[in-house]
Every structure is written in C-alpha cells, then in structure tokens.
Amino acid sequence: MDIATIIGLIGAFGLIVWSMLQGGTIAAYINIPGLAIVLGGSVMVVLLRSSLEEFLNAVKVGGKSFGKALEKPDELISQLVEFASIARKDGMIALEGQEIENRFMEKAIGMLVDGAEEDMITKTLNQDIESMKLRHKQGATIFSSWGDVAPAMGMIGTLIGLIQMLGNMSDPKSIGPAMAIALLTTMYGAIIANCFCIPISSKLTTRSEIEAANCELILEGILFIQKGGNPRILTDLLISFVPPKERERLVSA
C-alpha cells in the first residue's frame, strides 16, 4: 500500500475536521441536501461527460493510488540480470516457473520461454505499454474533470441556498443559519476537489509515467536476453533508467 497517499488523505481530512471542532461540533457542518447536490451532482455530471465504462475504469485505476509502491528501476535491473544469467547458462526454458511479481515482466518472460521472435515481443509489449498509458490517462482525466465539476456544483448549491434565504427575509433570526447552510456547499465542493479528486488525478499521472518507464526498461532487458547478450553488460545498458544518485550503488553491486 502506498503509505504517502494514506497519510496525505487522512492528514488533510484530519486537519479539516480538527479546525471544525475548534469552533463547534461536526453536526454544524453537515447538510444532507448540500452533500447530495455536490457529491451526487458532481458524479452525475462526470458521467454526463464520459461513458459508464470509462467512469468505472477510472474508479478501478484510481485504486492504484492506494496500491503498493511501484518497483524501483534498480530492483528491476537486478532481476533482469539474474534472468539473463539463467538464460545464458541453462537456456530460455530455465526461466519457466520463476517467481515474478511484476505482471508485465511475467508476460515478457513467458514470451521468451515460448520462443517468441524479437518483432513479436516488441510489438506485443509496446501495445501493452500504450494500452496501460491510455487507461491511466483516461482515469486521470475523469478525476480531473470531477475536480473541476465539484466546486461548480458547490456554487450551484450556494446559489440555491441564497435564493431560499432571500425568499424568507421576514425572519431576521433565520438569515444567519440559512447563510451558513448556503456556504456549506461551496466548502464541500472545495474539499472534494482539492483534497481528493485533483491529488488523485495528479498521482495517477505520475504513477503512469513511472510505470511506463519501468515497462520500457523491462522491454529493453527482455530483448537483450532474447538476443543472448552477456549479463555482465546488461546493467550498463539499462543504467540510464536509474536516477543519477543511485547509479553508483548499482554499478558497484
């Protein structure tokens, strides 16, 4: 599980709740019709902008923000070097049955074991990379759209509340509470957008770029193994995928 996402989400909402408690009770900040307008309304508008399949895919992809952290490039390189050594010593068939957590690498190794040609490996894995990037892009776009819509629905809720308040100006004592309720929807929209939707969208975009880079690293390593390259120079081939600060440790390992 990505601990940064959990800490950020709990921390943001925790600080908001803490600040609310400093001036009263949580009950003062709860308005069911306002929540329905902002939360339910924003979801409906996002559905209007997309298809049901795209929305459900975005929810599924969004779960990756809470999933385990992606492998580091140096870890993937070490694993590929190990597989290259096994293949060079005992042949491709010896790679069958190896424990591989990365699903993309598992598929790539499976193609090596099956004796796939270089062109087939390249075409198939590149298609997988492009499909993955498209799914992540669609998911990030949906959450970004949700982040755009939520504040707007909050403003609509505020306008509805103000209209209702102005229609009952005969009772001065009701103006203050009515104004507070009207403003709650604006707050709901801001919280949903800035504490959930926009951060998730940004994180999905970043994770997609990292995962795509990892897949490209794996593809380069797999093609090297398929050609029967010397495992000793595989690290030198793939080291450009590793951040400069970590390259020295990988080379000396």
Secondary structure as UniProt FT lines:
FT   HELIX           3..21
FT   TURN            22..23
FT   HELIX           26..29
FT   HELIX           32..35
FT   HELIX           36..40
FT   HELIX           41..49
FT   HELIX           52..62
FT   HELIX           63..65
FT   HELIX           73..90
FT   HELIX           92..95
FT   TURN            96..97
FT   HELIX           103..113
FT   TURN            114..115
FT   HELIX           118..166
FT   TURN            167..170
FT   HELIX           172..174
FT   HELIX           175..192
FT   HELIX           193..197
FT   HELIX           198..226
FT   TURN            227..228
FT   HELIX           231..233
FT   HELIX           234..238
FT   HELIX           239..241
FT   HELIX           244..252
//
